[in-house]
């Protein structure tokens, strides 16, 4: 009987030693760097933001700002067939009655118009288009940072659930061994039906938890597949390590965020664009001066009459000045609204700065607490391992029952899970701090 207990003890001890630390990478392991690369290449939101930035870049042209002339060319060929009847009052001139008279007209020309002054509106428009192009690029970087944060959090969520699933697999193995031990004890007369039933109930509970864990693991992978824009579910493993970066300083993070945060940069550009809108509207108070010139050619051919054909060709040029003297006070209204929009952009910028400080401080507290919990749970994990070793020895000697062994088993299971939760909380907080400080994109490049 002692040999049976000895073999069982060896099996139990080997299983528990492997808790959370026996992760063997599968061949289809997805590394975090590979996930980031795929996300940047395939994610739909990033591709859309990149296209929108390209549109803003295309719109940033001299012609769209009104700084270049407009040149048009036109040509017309027309043919007429008509009957002409003419009666003259002078008897010396015979009347005419022409049937089916054909005439053909040719008109060709090229014209150019160039606005040489519009109250400097065109220059303000060009400045605004420059800002919109830069804004498109900054919004793309903002979209990339948001994707990276979402992807990194999703990836390490898989890491956590994969670790938890592995722990539950080991727990199920231990519960199976408990059933075998309980059956052996019962057969030898040293065990009870109660211990066997309790071991089987615990095994079923562990098996149910393992099934639920597998479901949540698949759900986490589905979310990452969606971020990677995979149209079909791709099963993969992830690397088991949850590595933290260097310890971050709160004041450094805040100072960096006020300069590098992408949302703050977008808000600043929106403020500058609102200011340029006011400059554009100031041009409405000044006259607009256009210069124009062109060349035209006209020819008419007739099948009858005094003239067989006539043609005209030549150049034309001129200058035009116009000013809106009264438009129902609409210029005042548009200018006042633009000034209000500028004020709103300034208020939004200040509000964003305040909110950014607050968010960084809140996340930093979570970050510090999570790091402290990691140290505490790592120490506690060692205690629960030692407690389990003692419980296994006592169980082998028969000084404790299966219920007490189960308590030691669950203590280790809970300690492992608490450590995983602390690691994930710390990693999520670290990623969010990097995103808020505008440093996330630089760190992954």
C-alpha positions as a Markdown table, in Angstrom:
| # | Residue | x | y | z |
|---|---|---|---|---|
| 1 | Unk | 0.0 | 0.0 | 0.0 |
| 2 | Unk | 2.9 | 2.3 | 0.8 |
| 3 | Unk | 4.3 | 1.8 | -2.7 |
| 4 | Unk | 0.9 | 2.9 | -4.2 |
| 5 | Unk | 0.9 | 6.1 | -2.2 |
| 6 | Unk | 4.6 | 6.7 | -3.1 |
| 7 | Unk | 3.8 | 6.4 | -6.8 |
| 8 | Unk | 0.8 | 8.7 | -6.4 |
| 9 | Unk | 2.8 | 11.2 | -4.5 |
| 10 | Unk | 5.4 | 11.4 | -7.3 |
| 11 | Unk | 2.7 | 11.9 | -9.9 |
| 12 | Unk | 1.0 | 14.7 | -7.8 |
| 13 | Unk | 4.3 | 16.4 | -7.1 |
| 14 | Unk | 5.3 | 16.4 | -10.8 |
| 15 | Unk | 2.0 | 17.8 | -11.9 |
| 16 | Unk | 2.0 | 20.7 | -9.4 |
| 17 | Unk | 5.7 | 21.6 | -10.0 |
| 18 | Unk | 4.7 | 22.2 | -13.7 |
| 19 | Unk | 1.9 | 24.7 | -12.8 |
| 20 | Unk | 2.1 | 27.7 | -15.1 |
| 21 | Unk | 5.8 | 27.1 | -16.0 |
| 22 | Unk | 5.6 | 24.1 | -18.4 |
| 23 | Unk | 4.4 | 26.1 | -21.4 |
| 24 | Unk | 5.9 | 24.7 | -24.5 |
| 25 | Unk | 5.6 | 26.9 | -27.6 |
| 26 | Unk | 3.6 | 25.3 | -30.5 |
| 27 | Unk | 4.8 | 25.6 | -34.0 |
| 28 | Unk | 2.1 | 28.2 | -34.8 |
| 29 | Unk | 3.1 | 30.5 | -32.0 |
| 30 | Unk | 2.2 | 34.1 | -32.7 |
| 31 | Unk | 4.8 | 36.5 | -31.4 |
| 32 | Unk | 3.8 | 40.0 | -30.3 |
| 33 | Unk | 6.0 | 41.6 | -32.9 |
| 34 | Unk | 4.4 | 39.5 | -35.6 |
| 35 | Unk | 0.9 | 40.5 | -34.4 |
| 36 | Unk | 1.8 | 44.2 | -34.5 |
| 37 | Unk | 3.2 | 43.9 | -38.0 |
| 38 | Unk | 0.1 | 42.1 | -39.3 |
| 39 | Unk | -2.1 | 44.6 | -37.6 |
| 40 | Unk | -0.4 | 47.5 | -39.2 |
| 41 | Unk | -0.6 | 45.9 | -42.6 |
| 42 | Unk | -4.1 | 44.5 | -42.6 |
| 43 | Unk | -6.3 | 46.4 | -40.1 |
| 44 | Unk | -9.2 | 48.0 | -41.9 |
| 45 | Unk | -9.4 | 51.1 | -39.7 |
| 46 | Unk | -5.7 | 52.0 | -40.3 |
| 47 | Unk | -6.1 | 51.4 | -44.0 |
| 48 | Unk | -9.1 | 53.7 | -44.1 |
| 49 | Unk | -7.3 | 56.4 | -42.0 |
| 50 | Unk | -4.3 | 56.2 | -44.4 |
| 51 | Unk | -6.6 | 56.7 | -47.4 |
| 52 | Unk | -8.2 | 59.7 | -45.7 |
| 53 | Unk | -4.8 | 61.2 | -45.1 |
| 54 | Unk | -4.0 | 60.7 | -48.8 |
| 55 | Unk | -7.2 | 62.6 | -49.7 |
| 56 | Unk | -6.1 | 65.5 | -47.5 |
| 57 | Unk | -2.7 | 65.4 | -49.1 |
| 58 | Unk | -4.1 | 65.4 | -52.6 |
| 59 | Unk | -6.3 | 68.4 | -51.7 |
| 60 | Unk | -3.3 | 70.4 | -50.6 |
| 61 | Unk | -2.5 | 72.0 | -53.9 |
| 62 | Unk | -2.0 | 75.5 | -55.3 |
| 63 | Unk | -5.0 | 75.0 | -57.6 |
| 64 | Unk | -7.3 | 74.0 | -54.8 |
| 65 | Unk | -6.3 | 77.1 | -52.9 |
| 66 | Unk | -7.1 | 79.3 | -55.9 |
| 67 | Unk | -3.5 | 80.4 | -56.5 |
| 68 | Unk | -3.4 | 79.3 | -60.2 |
| 69 | Unk | -5.3 | 80.6 | -63.2 |
| 70 | Unk | -8.2 | 78.8 | -64.8 |
| 71 | Unk | -7.8 | 78.1 | -68.5 |
| 72 | Unk | -10.7 | 76.9 | -70.6 |
| 73 | Unk | -11.0 | 76.0 | -74.3 |
| 74 | Unk | -14.2 | 75.7 | -76.3 |
| 75 | Unk | -15.2 | 75.0 | -79.8 |
| 76 | Unk | -18.5 | 74.9 | -81.7 |
| 77 | Unk | -19.4 | 73.8 | -85.2 |
| 78 | Unk | -23.0 | 74.5 | -86.2 |
| 79 | Unk | -24.9 | 74.0 | -89.5 |
| 80 | Unk | -28.2 | 75.5 | -90.6 |
| 81 | Unk | -30.5 | 74.8 | -93.5 |
| 82 | Unk | -33.3 | 77.3 | -94.0 |
| 83 | Unk | -35.5 | 79.1 | -96.5 |
| 84 | Unk | -35.1 | 82.8 | -96.9 |
| 85 | Unk | -37.7 | 85.1 | -98.6 |
| 86 | Unk | -36.8 | 88.8 | -98.9 |
| 87 | Unk | -39.0 | 91.6 | -100.4 |
| 88 | Unk | -37.4 | 95.0 | -101.1 |
| 89 | Unk | -39.3 | 98.3 | -101.1 |
| 90 | Unk | -37.1 | 99.5 | -104.0 |
| 91 | Unk | -38.4 | 98.3 | -107.3 |
| 92 | Unk | -34.8 | 98.3 | -108.6 |
| 93 | Unk | -33.9 | 95.5 | -106.3 |
| 94 | Unk | -35.5 | 92.2 | -107.2 |
| 95 | Unk | -37.1 | 90.2 | -104.4 |
| 96 | Unk | -35.3 | 86.9 | -103.3 |
| 97 | Unk | -36.8 | 83.6 | -102.4 |
| 98 | Unk | -33.9 | 81.2 | -101.6 |
| 99 | Unk | -34.8 | 77.6 | -100.8 |
| 100 | Unk | -32.5 | 75.2 | -98.7 |
| 101 | Unk | -29.9 | 77.8 | -97.9 |
| 102 | Unk | -27.0 | 76.2 | -96.0 |
| 103 | Unk | -24.7 | 78.0 | -93.6 |
| 104 | Unk | -21.9 | 76.7 | -91.4 |
| 105 | Unk | -20.4 | 78.5 | -88.4 |
| 106 | Unk | -17.1 | 77.7 | -86.8 |
| 107 | Unk | -16.2 | 79.1 | -83.4 |
| 108 | Unk | -13.1 | 78.3 | -81.4 |
| 109 | Unk | -11.4 | 80.0 | -78.5 |
| 110 | Unk | -9.2 | 79.7 | -75.4 |
| 111 | Unk | -9.7 | 81.9 | -72.3 |
| 112 | Unk | -7.7 | 82.3 | -69.1 |
| 113 | Unk | -8.8 | 84.0 | -65.8 |
| 114 | Unk | -6.5 | 84.5 | -62.9 |
| 115 | Unk | -7.5 | 86.0 | -59.5 |
| 116 | Unk | -4.5 | 88.2 | -58.5 |
| 117 | Unk | -6.0 | 89.6 | -55.4 |
| 118 | Unk | -8.8 | 88.4 | -53.1 |
| 119 | Unk | -7.9 | 89.9 | -49.8 |
| 120 | Unk | -5.2 | 87.2 | -49.3 |
| 121 | Unk | -7.9 | 84.6 | -48.9 |
| 122 | Unk | -6.1 | 82.2 | -51.3 |
| 123 | Unk | -3.0 | 82.3 | -49.1 |
| 124 | Unk | -5.0 | 81.6 | -45.9 |
| 125 | Unk | -6.7 | 78.7 | -47.8 |
| 126 | Unk | -3.4 | 77.2 | -48.7 |
| 127 | Unk | -2.3 | 77.4 | -45.0 |
| 128 | Unk | -5.5 | 75.7 | -44.0 |
| 129 | Unk | -4.9 | 72.9 | -46.6 |
| 130 | Unk | -1.4 | 72.5 | -45.3 |
| 131 | Unk | -2.8 | 72.0 | -41.8 |
| 132 | Unk | -5.5 | 69.6 | -43.0 |
| 133 | Unk | -2.8 | 67.4 | -44.7 |
| 134 | Unk | -0.7 | 67.4 | -41.5 |
| 135 | Unk | -3.9 | 66.7 | -39.5 |
| 136 | Unk | -4.7 | 63.7 | -41.7 |
| 137 | Unk | -1.2 | 62.2 | -41.0 |
| 138 | Unk | -1.6 | 62.9 | -37.3 |
| 139 | Unk | -5.0 | 61.2 | -37.2 |
| 140 | Unk | -3.5 | 58.2 | -38.9 |
| 141 | Unk | -0.8 | 58.0 | -36.2 |
| 142 | Unk | -3.5 | 58.4 | -33.6 |
| 143 | Unk | -5.5 | 55.5 | -35.2 |
| 144 | Unk | -2.3 | 53.4 | -35.3 |
| 145 | Unk | -1.6 | 54.0 | -31.6 |
| 146 | Unk | -5.2 | 53.1 | -30.6 |
| 147 | Unk | -4.8 | 49.9 | -32.7 |
| 148 | Unk | -1.5 | 49.0 | -31.1 |
| 149 | Unk | -2.9 | 49.5 | -27.6 |
| 150 | Unk | -6.0 | 47.4 | -28.4 |
| 151 | Unk | -3.8 | 44.7 | -30.1 |
| 152 | Unk | -1.3 | 44.5 | -27.2 |
| 153 | Unk | -4.0 | 44.3 | -24.6 |
| 154 | Unk | -5.8 | 41.6 | -26.6 |
| 155 | Unk | -2.6 | 39.7 | -27.1 |
| 156 | Unk | -1.7 | 39.6 | -23.4 |
| 157 | Unk | -5.3 | 38.7 | -22.6 |
| 158 | Unk | -4.7 | 35.6 | -24.7 |
| 159 | Unk | -1.4 | 35.0 | -22.7 |
| 160 | Unk | -3.3 | 35.2 | -19.4 |
| 161 | Unk | -6.1 | 33.0 | -20.5 |
| 162 | Unk | -3.7 | 30.5 | -22.0 |
| 163 | Unk | -1.8 | 30.4 | -18.7 |
| 164 | Unk | -5.0 | 30.0 | -16.8 |
| 165 | Unk | -6.1 | 27.2 | -19.1 |
| 166 | Unk | -2.8 | 25.3 | -18.7 |
| 167 | Unk | -3.2 | 25.6 | -14.9 |
| 168 | Unk | -6.7 | 24.2 | -15.1 |
| 169 | Unk | -5.5 | 21.3 | -17.3 |
| 170 | Unk | -3.0 | 20.4 | -14.6 |
| 171 | Unk | -5.7 | 20.8 | -11.9 |
| 172 | Unk | -7.8 | 18.3 | -13.8 |
| 173 | Unk | -4.9 | 15.8 | -13.9 |
| 174 | Unk | -4.5 | 16.1 | -10.2 |
| 175 | Unk | -8.2 | 15.6 | -9.6 |
| 176 | Unk | -8.0 | 12.4 | -11.8 |
| 177 | Unk | -5.2 | 11.2 | -9.6 |
| 178 | Unk | -7.1 | 12.0 | -6.5 |
| 179 | Unk | -10.0 | 9.8 | -7.8 |
| 180 | Unk | -7.5 | 6.9 | -8.3 |
| 181 | Unk | -6.1 | 7.4 | -4.8 |
| 182 | Unk | -9.5 | 7.5 | -3.3 |
| 183 | Unk | -10.6 | 4.3 | -5.1 |
| 184 | Unk | -7.4 | 2.5 | -4.0 |
| 185 | Unk | -7.9 | 3.6 | -0.4 |
| 186 | Unk | -11.6 | 2.4 | -0.5 |
| 187 | Unk | -10.5 | -0.9 | -2.0 |
| 188 | Unk | -7.9 | -1.4 | 0.8 |
| 189 | Unk | -10.4 | -0.4 | 3.4 |
| 190 | Unk | -8.7 | 2.7 | 4.6 |
| 191 | Unk | -10.9 | 5.1 | 2.6 |
| 192 | Unk | -14.5 | 6.0 | 2.6 |
| 193 | Unk | -17.3 | 6.4 | 0.0 |
| 194 | Unk | -17.6 | 10.0 | 1.0 |
| 195 | Unk | -13.9 | 10.8 | 0.0 |
| 196 | Unk | -14.4 | 9.1 | -3.4 |
| 197 | Unk | -17.6 | 11.0 | -4.1 |
| 198 | Unk | -16.0 | 14.3 | -3.1 |
| 199 | Unk | -13.0 | 13.6 | -5.4 |
| 200 | Unk | -15.3 | 12.9 | -8.3 |
| 201 | Unk | -17.4 | 16.0 | -7.6 |
| 202 | Unk | -14.2 | 18.1 | -7.5 |
| 203 | Unk | -13.0 | 16.5 | -10.7 |
| 204 | Unk | -16.3 | 17.5 | -12.5 |
| 205 | Unk | -16.0 | 21.0 | -11.2 |
| 206 | Unk | -12.5 | 21.3 | -12.5 |
| 207 | Unk | -13.5 | 19.8 | -15.8 |
| 208 | Unk | -16.3 | 22.4 | -16.1 |
| 209 | Unk | -13.9 | 25.2 | -15.3 |
| 210 | Unk | -11.6 | 23.9 | -17.9 |
| 211 | Unk | -14.3 | 23.9 | -20.6 |
| 212 | Unk | -15.3 | 27.5 | -19.7 |
| 213 | Unk | -11.6 | 28.5 | -19.8 |
| 214 | Unk | -11.3 | 27.1 | -23.3 |
| 215 | Unk | -14.3 | 29.1 | -24.4 |
| 216 | Unk | -12.9 | 32.4 | -23.1 |
| 217 | Unk | -9.5 | 31.6 | -24.6 |
| 218 | Unk | -11.1 | 31.1 | -28.0 |
| 219 | Unk | -13.1 | 34.3 | -27.6 |
| 220 | Unk | -9.9 | 36.2 | -26.9 |
| 221 | Unk | -8.3 | 34.8 | -30.0 |
| 222 | Unk | -11.4 | 35.8 | -32.1 |
| 223 | Unk | -11.0 | 39.4 | -30.9 |
| 224 | Unk | -7.4 | 39.5 | -31.9 |
| 225 | Unk | -8.2 | 37.9 | -35.3 |
| 226 | Unk | -10.8 | 40.7 | -35.8 |
| 227 | Unk | -8.1 | 43.3 | -35.0 |
| 228 | Unk | -5.8 | 41.6 | -37.5 |
| 229 | Unk | -8.6 | 41.7 | -40.1 |
| 230 | Unk | -8.6 | 37.9 | -40.5 |
| 231 | Unk | -11.9 | 37.0 | -42.2 |
| 232 | Unk | -11.7 | 33.4 | -40.8 |
| 233 | Unk | -10.7 | 32.2 | -37.4 |
| 234 | Unk | -7.0 | 31.4 | -37.1 |
| 235 | Unk | -6.0 | 29.3 | -34.1 |
| 236 | Unk | -2.6 | 30.1 | -32.7 |
| 237 | Unk | -0.7 | 30.0 | -29.5 |
| 238 | Unk | 1.1 | 33.0 | -27.9 |
| 239 | Unk | 4.4 | 33.4 | -26.0 |
| 240 | Unk | 3.8 | 32.7 | -22.3 |
| 241 | Unk | 6.0 | 35.5 | -20.9 |
| 242 | Unk | 4.4 | 38.8 | -19.7 |
| 243 | Unk | 7.4 | 41.1 | -19.7 |
| 244 | Unk | 7.3 | 44.6 | -18.2 |
| 245 | Unk | 9.3 | 47.5 | -19.4 |
| 246 | Unk | 11.4 | 49.9 | -17.4 |
| 247 | Unk | 9.8 | 51.6 | -14.4 |
| 248 | Unk | 8.1 | 54.8 | -15.5 |
| 249 | Unk | 8.0 | 58.2 | -13.7 |
| 250 | Unk | 4.7 | 60.1 | -13.4 |
| 251 | Unk | 6.1 | 63.6 | -13.9 |
| 252 | Unk | 8.1 | 62.5 | -17.0 |
| 253 | Unk | 5.0 | 60.9 | -18.4 |
| 254 | Unk | 2.9 | 64.0 | -17.9 |
| 255 | Unk | 5.5 | 66.3 | -19.5 |
| 256 | Unk | 5.9 | 64.0 | -22.4 |
| 257 | Unk | 2.2 | 63.7 | -22.9 |
| 258 | Unk | 1.7 | 67.4 | -23.1 |
| 259 | Unk | 4.1 | 67.5 | -26.1 |
| 260 | Unk | 3.7 | 64.1 | -27.8 |
| 261 | Unk | 0.1 | 62.9 | -27.1 |
| 262 | Unk | -1.6 | 62.4 | -30.5 |
| 263 | Unk | -5.1 | 63.5 | -29.4 |
| 264 | Unk | -3.5 | 66.7 | -28.1 |
| 265 | Unk | -1.7 | 67.2 | -31.4 |
| 266 | Unk | -4.9 | 66.8 | -33.3 |
| 267 | Unk | -6.6 | 69.3 | -31.0 |
| 268 | Unk | -3.8 | 71.9 | -31.6 |
| 269 | Unk | -4.1 | 71.5 | -35.4 |
| 270 | Unk | -7.9 | 71.9 | -35.2 |
| 271 | Unk | -7.3 | 75.1 | -33.3 |
| 272 | Unk | -4.9 | 76.4 | -35.9 |
| 273 | Unk | -7.3 | 75.4 | -38.7 |
| 274 | Unk | -10.1 | 77.4 | -37.0 |
| 275 | Unk | -7.7 | 80.4 | -36.9 |
| 276 | Unk | -7.0 | 80.1 | -40.6 |
| 277 | Unk | -10.8 | 80.0 | -41.3 |
| 278 | Unk | -11.0 | 83.5 | -39.8 |
| 279 | Unk | -8.2 | 84.6 | -42.1 |
| 280 | Unk | -10.0 | 83.2 | -45.1 |
| 281 | Unk | -13.2 | 85.1 | -44.2 |
| 282 | Unk | -11.3 | 88.4 | -43.9 |
| 283 | Unk | -10.9 | 88.4 | -47.6 |
| 284 | Unk | -14.6 | 88.9 | -48.0 |
| 285 | Unk | -14.1 | 92.6 | -46.9 |
| 286 | Unk | -11.7 | 93.3 | -49.8 |
| 287 | Unk | -12.3 | 93.6 | -53.5 |
| 288 | Unk | -11.4 | 90.7 | -55.8 |
| 289 | Unk | -9.3 | 91.5 | -58.9 |
| 290 | Unk | -9.1 | 89.2 | -61.9 |
| 291 | Unk | -7.1 | 89.4 | -65.0 |
| 292 | Unk | -8.3 | 87.6 | -68.1 |
| 293 | Unk | -7.2 | 87.0 | -71.6 |
| 294 | Unk | -7.9 | 84.8 | -74.5 |
| 295 | Unk | -7.8 | 84.1 | -78.2 |
| 296 | Unk | -10.9 | 83.5 | -80.5 |
| 297 | Unk | -11.5 | 82.4 | -84.0 |
| 298 | Unk | -14.9 | 82.5 | -85.8 |
| 299 | Unk | -15.8 | 81.6 | -89.4 |
| 300 | Unk | -19.2 | 81.5 | -91.2 |
| 301 | Unk | -19.9 | 80.0 | -94.6 |
| 302 | Unk | -23.1 | 80.4 | -96.6 |
| 303 | Unk | -24.2 | 78.8 | -99.8 |
| 304 | Unk | -26.0 | 81.9 | -101.1 |
| 305 | Unk | -26.1 | 85.6 | -100.4 |
| 306 | Unk | -23.9 | 88.5 | -100.8 |
| 307 | Unk | -21.1 | 87.0 | -98.7 |
| 308 | Unk | -19.8 | 83.4 | -99.2 |
| 309 | Unk | -17.9 | 83.4 | -95.9 |
| 310 | Unk | -16.5 | 85.6 | -93.2 |
| 311 | Unk | -14.0 | 84.9 | -90.4 |
| 312 | Unk | -12.8 | 86.8 | -87.4 |
| 313 | Unk | -9.8 | 86.0 | -85.1 |
| 314 | Unk | -7.8 | 87.8 | -82.5 |
| 315 | Unk | -6.8 | 88.2 | -78.9 |
| 316 | Unk | -8.7 | 89.7 | -76.0 |
| 317 | Unk | -7.6 | 90.8 | -72.5 |
| 318 | Unk | -8.9 | 92.8 | -69.6 |
| 319 | Unk | -9.0 | 93.3 | -65.9 |
| 320 | Unk | -12.1 | 93.0 | -63.6 |
| 321 | Unk | -12.5 | 94.3 | -60.0 |
| 322 | Unk | -15.6 | 93.5 | -57.9 |
| 323 | Unk | -16.5 | 94.0 | -54.3 |
| 324 | Unk | -19.6 | 93.0 | -52.3 |
| 325 | Unk | -21.0 | 96.2 | -50.9 |
| 326 | Unk | -23.8 | 94.6 | -48.9 |
| 327 | Unk | -24.8 | 91.0 | -48.4 |
| 328 | Unk | -27.4 | 91.2 | -45.6 |
| 329 | Unk | -24.7 | 91.2 | -42.9 |
| 330 | Unk | -23.7 | 87.7 | -43.7 |
| 331 | Unk | -20.0 | 88.5 | -43.6 |
| 332 | Unk | -20.3 | 89.6 | -40.0 |
| 333 | Unk | -22.3 | 86.5 | -39.2 |
| 334 | Unk | -19.7 | 84.1 | -40.7 |
| 335 | Unk | -16.8 | 85.9 | -39.0 |
| 336 | Unk | -18.5 | 85.9 | -35.6 |
| 337 | Unk | -19.3 | 82.2 | -35.9 |
| 338 | Unk | -15.7 | 81.4 | -37.0 |
| 339 | Unk | -14.4 | 83.3 | -33.9 |
| 340 | Unk | -16.7 | 81.3 | -31.7 |
| 341 | Unk | -15.5 | 78.1 | -33.3 |
| 342 | Unk | -11.9 | 79.1 | -32.6 |
| 343 | Unk | -12.8 | 79.8 | -28.9 |
| 344 | Unk | -14.4 | 76.4 | -28.7 |
| 345 | Unk | -11.3 | 74.8 | -30.1 |
| 346 | Unk | -9.2 | 76.6 | -27.5 |
| 347 | Unk | -11.5 | 75.5 | -24.7 |
| 348 | Unk | -11.5 | 71.9 | -25.9 |
| 349 | Unk | -7.7 | 72.0 | -26.0 |
| 350 | Unk | -7.5 | 73.1 | -22.4 |
| 351 | Unk | -10.1 | 70.6 | -21.4 |
| 352 | Unk | -8.1 | 67.8 | -23.1 |
| 353 | Unk | -4.9 | 68.8 | -21.3 |
| 354 | Unk | -6.7 | 68.6 | -17.9 |
| 355 | Unk | -8.3 | 65.3 | -18.8 |
| 356 | Unk | -5.0 | 63.9 | -20.0 |
| 357 | Unk | -3.3 | 64.8 | -16.7 |
| 358 | Unk | -6.1 | 63.1 | -14.8 |
| 359 | Unk | -6.1 | 59.9 | -16.9 |
| 360 | Unk | -2.3 | 59.6 | -16.6 |
| 361 | Unk | -2.5 | 60.0 | -12.8 |
| 362 | Unk | -5.3 | 57.4 | -12.5 |
| 363 | Unk | -3.6 | 54.8 | -14.7 |
| 364 | Unk | -0.3 | 55.4 | -13.0 |
| 365 | Unk | -1.8 | 54.6 | -9.6 |
| 366 | Unk | -3.1 | 51.3 | -11.2 |
| 367 | Unk | 0.3 | 50.7 | -12.6 |
| 368 | Unk | 2.1 | 51.1 | -9.3 |
| 369 | Unk | -0.5 | 49.0 | -7.4 |
| 370 | Unk | -0.3 | 46.2 | -10.0 |
| 371 | Unk | 3.5 | 46.1 | -9.7 |
| 372 | Unk | 3.3 | 45.9 | -6.0 |
| 373 | Unk | 0.7 | 43.1 | -6.3 |
| 374 | Unk | 3.0 | 41.2 | -8.6 |
| 375 | Unk | 5.8 | 41.1 | -5.9 |
| 376 | Unk | 3.2 | 40.2 | -3.3 |
| 377 | Unk | 1.6 | 37.4 | -5.3 |
| 378 | Unk | 5.0 | 36.0 | -6.4 |
| 379 | Unk | 6.0 | 35.7 | -2.7 |
| 380 | Unk | 2.5 | 34.2 | -1.9 |
| 381 | Unk | 2.9 | 31.7 | -4.7 |
| 382 | Unk | 6.0 | 30.3 | -3.1 |
| 383 | Unk | 4.2 | 30.0 | 0.2 |
| 384 | Unk | 1.3 | 28.1 | -1.4 |
| 385 | Unk | 3.7 | 25.8 | -3.2 |
| 386 | Unk | 5.4 | 24.9 | 0.1 |
| 387 | Unk | 2.0 | 24.4 | 1.7 |
| 388 | Unk | 1.0 | 22.0 | -1.0 |
| 389 | Unk | 4.3 | 20.1 | -0.6 |
| 390 | Unk | 3.5 | 19.6 | 3.1 |
| 391 | Unk | -0.1 | 18.7 | 2.3 |
| 392 | Unk | 1.0 | 16.1 | -0.2 |
| 393 | Unk | 3.3 | 14.5 | 2.3 |
| 394 | Unk | 0.6 | 14.5 | 5.0 |
| 395 | Unk | -1.9 | 13.1 | 2.5 |
| 396 | Unk | 0.6 | 10.3 | 1.6 |
| 397 | Unk | 1.0 | 9.5 | 5.3 |
| 398 | Unk | -2.8 | 9.6 | 5.8 |
| 399 | Unk | -2.8 | 12.4 | 8.4 |
| 400 | Unk | -5.1 | 14.6 | 6.3 |
| 401 | Unk | -8.0 | 13.8 | 4.1 |
| 402 | Unk | -8.8 | 14.6 | 0.5 |
| 403 | Unk | -10.8 | 17.7 | 1.5 |
| 404 | Unk | -7.8 | 19.2 | 3.1 |
| 405 | Unk | -5.7 | 18.3 | 0.1 |
| 406 | Unk | -8.3 | 20.0 | -2.1 |
| 407 | Unk | -8.0 | 23.2 | 0.0 |
| 408 | Unk | -4.2 | 23.2 | -0.5 |
| 409 | Unk | -4.8 | 22.6 | -4.2 |
| 410 | Unk | -7.2 | 25.4 | -4.6 |
| 411 | Unk | -4.9 | 27.8 | -2.6 |
| 412 | Unk | -2.2 | 27.2 | -5.2 |
| 413 | Unk | -4.7 | 27.6 | -8.1 |
| 414 | Unk | -6.0 | 30.9 | -6.7 |
| 415 | Unk | -2.4 | 32.1 | -6.1 |
| 416 | Unk | -1.5 | 31.3 | -9.7 |
| 417 | Unk | -4.6 | 33.1 | -11.0 |
| 418 | Unk | -4.1 | 36.2 | -8.8 |
| 419 | Unk | -0.5 | 36.5 | -10.1 |
| 420 | Unk | -1.7 | 36.3 | -13.7 |
| 421 | Unk | -4.3 | 39.0 | -13.0 |
| 422 | Unk | -1.8 | 41.3 | -11.4 |
| 423 | Unk | 0.6 | 40.8 | -14.4 |
| 424 | Unk | -2.1 | 41.6 | -16.9 |
| 425 | Unk | -3.3 | 44.7 | -14.9 |
| 426 | Unk | 0.3 | 46.0 | -14.8 |
| 427 | Unk | 0.8 | 45.3 | -18.6 |
| 428 | Unk | -2.4 | 47.0 | -19.5 |
| 429 | Unk | -1.6 | 50.0 | -17.4 |
| 430 | Unk | 1.9 | 50.2 | -18.9 |
| 431 | Unk | 0.5 | 50.1 | -22.4 |
| 432 | Unk | -2.1 | 52.8 | -21.6 |
| 433 | Unk | 0.6 | 55.0 | -20.1 |
| 434 | Unk | 2.7 | 54.7 | -23.2 |
| 435 | Unk | -0.3 | 55.5 | -25.4 |
| 436 | Unk | -1.3 | 58.5 | -23.4 |
| 437 | Unk | 2.3 | 59.9 | -23.3 |
| 438 | Unk | 2.6 | 59.5 | -27.1 |
| 439 | Unk | 5.4 | 57.0 | -26.8 |
| 440 | Unk | 3.7 | 53.8 | -27.7 |
| 441 | Unk | 4.4 | 54.0 | -31.5 |
| 442 | Unk | 8.1 | 54.8 | -30.9 |
| 443 | Unk | 8.5 | 51.9 | -28.5 |
| 444 | Unk | 7.2 | 49.3 | -31.0 |
| 445 | Unk | 9.2 | 50.6 | -34.0 |
